[in-house]
Structures are given as C-alpha cells and as structure tokens.
Amino acid sequence: MFHQKYFPEKKKRGIYEVAVYKTDIMLTGRFNNIPWQKLEIAADQILWNEAVLLFKSTGPVERYQ
C-alpha cells in the first residue's frame, strides 16, 4: 500500500522559478522469502545492514501562476 501527501513550493534562483516538492510517504508491503541457495550467495555475503529500498516516484506537473 502506498500513500503520499505532497507539498509544492515555488522557489526562485536568480532569474529562474522552479517547483520543489516536499512529501510525506507511507509505504507498507511484504516480500516473499527468497531461496538464497538457488542464487548461490553465501549467507555471510548478504549485507542486511546495508540493504536499501529504492523506488521512483513521479509527481503531478503543475504550473504556478
């Protein structure tokens, strides 16, 4: 499940004006067990403390007046 709230903000940098988005995201989910033996990865080679979850998010395109 994925819920997000976004907060657009107009910023100026020199002659440029851009939209910057701040967001609150709540993501819940579950992963299936992975058969590590089939991947031929030794248990001591799995770096759980360095694991990250990356995802791409595209937001609404709005023009500021």
N, C-alpha and C positions, 0 to 999 in steps of 0.2 A: 504494500500500500504506500502511496506517495502523496503527501500533502505539502503544499507550499504557499506562502504568502510572500509577495514581493512588494518592495517599496521603491518606486522610481524616484530619482532625484536628478535635477538638472544642474550640471557643473559647467563652469567656464574656465577655459585655459587659454589665455591670450585672446585671439580672435575666434577661437573655436568654442562651440557649445555642444556638450555630449550628454547622453542619458547614462547614468550609473544606477545599477540596481543593487539594492541590499535585499537579502531574502532570509526567511526562516523556513527551514525544510525539515519535515519529519518523514523518515523512511523506515518502514518495517518490512521484514521479509524472512525467508528461511531458505537455507541452502541444503541440497541433498548431500548425503555422505559421498565422498569421493574415494574410489578404490585406488589408494596410493600404490598398491602393488602393481597394478596394471600400468601406472605411469612410470614405473621403475625409478622412483625417487626414494632415497633413504630417509628414514624418519628424522634423523639429525640434520638433514638438509632443508627441512621445512622451517622457515623463519617466521613463525606465527607473530612474534612481537614486532615484525617489520611489515606485516600484511596491511594493505590499504584497499579500500573500495573506491573506484573511480567511476564516475558517470558523467555524461554530457547532458547539459540542460540548456534548452533554448527557451527564451522568454518572449513575451509579446513585443512586437515592434510598435512603438508609439511615437508620434511626433509631438513635440512640445510647441505650444503657441507663444 
